[in-house]
Amino acid sequence: MIEGYFRPLLNSVLTGVGCIIVTVPLAFMAAYAFSRYKIFGAPTMYFWSLTCRMGPEAAFIIPYYIMMNRLGLYDQTLSLILCYSLFNLPLAIWLIKSGIDAVPKEIDEAALVDGASVSSLLRHVILPMGAPSIAAASILVFIFSWNEYLFASVLTGLRARTITVGLLQFVTTVGIRYGDMAAVSMVALIPTLITVVILQKYIISGLTLGAVKG
């Protein structure tokens, strides 16, 4: 009987969902600002946000560990949510911005002329029309959070470890329990497979938005 894998599996689900809740709304607001407002230095800030995603994780693990330890967040799911949100935010901004760029600005102007506020414009116009890119960003953020190992292995102990770290319990001093490891790995694939199958059409359209835009 396989024991002790349910808690890491639950931690992975909570971390992935929490990362979506934190990352996607922030990315949506930032993407709209980058797409619609001519802010001084916006192209530079946008490029800088993308370069933050290119940095190696090993370069950030020690300072992040020290910071989380001093804040009392070591072995807490919240520390992983904050960490993954930080690294996935540039990717989410890039994807959602592509979706917003595909929405003609004339639609924004027409809605504002009709008396809509900016918040109403975002909720009732931009959000529905940018749904494919938002769905694609949400799925990729969840998958990247689900599969991450380095930060999860350093920032967690027994209480908040995720399924990627939990699989190591099957590596023992007397050998590797390959059968149990394979069984738990298949169970760990189910959430991502279900998500991808249900939202597959949004992934394709979200990732290709703006690809042929002149």
QUIKAGI-V840761 format. One record per pair of residues at least 24 apart in sequence whose C-alpha atoms are under 7 Angstrom apart, sorted by the first residue. I is the first residue (numbers start at 1). J is the second residue. D is the distance in Angstrom with one decimal. If there is no record, write none. Layout:
i=[I I]
j=[J J]
d=[D D]
This chain:
i=[2 5 8 8 8 8 9 9 9 11 11 11 11 12 12 12 15 15 15 16 16 16 17 18 19 19 19 20 20 20 22 23 23 24 24 27 27 27 28 28 30 31 31 31 32 32 35 35 35 49 50 53 53 61 65 74 74 75 75 75 75 75 76 76 77 80 84 88 92 95 95 95 96 96 96 98 98 99 99 99 99 100 100 102 102 132 132 132 132 133 133 135 135 136 136 136 136 143]
j=[180 166 161 162 163 166 162 163 188 77 160 161 162 146 162 163 77 80 81 142 145 146 142 81 81 84 85 138 141 142 85 85 89 92 138 89 92 93 93 96 93 93 96 97 97 100 97 100 101 90 90 87 90 151 155 155 156 155 156 157 159 160 156 160 160 152 145 141 137 133 137 207 133 134 137 209 210 130 133 206 209 126 130 209 210 202 203 205 206 206 207 202 203 202 203 206 207 192]
d=[6.4 6.6 5.5 4.3 4.6 5.9 6.2 5.0 6.9 6.9 6.2 6.8 5.4 5.9 4.9 6.1 6.3 6.7 5.5 4.7 5.4 6.0 6.7 6.0 5.1 6.5 5.4 5.8 6.4 6.5 6.6 5.3 5.6 6.6 6.5 6.1 5.7 4.6 6.7 6.3 6.7 5.2 6.1 4.6 6.6 6.7 6.3 6.8 6.1 5.5 5.2 5.8 6.1 6.7 6.3 5.7 6.3 5.8 3.9 5.3 6.3 5.2 6.8 5.5 5.6 6.9 6.1 6.1 5.1 5.9 6.1 6.9 5.1 5.6 6.9 5.9 5.7 5.2 5.3 6.8 5.7 6.9 5.8 6.8 6.0 4.7 6.8 6.1 4.6 3.9 6.7 6.1 6.8 6.1 4.5 5.4 6.7 6.7]
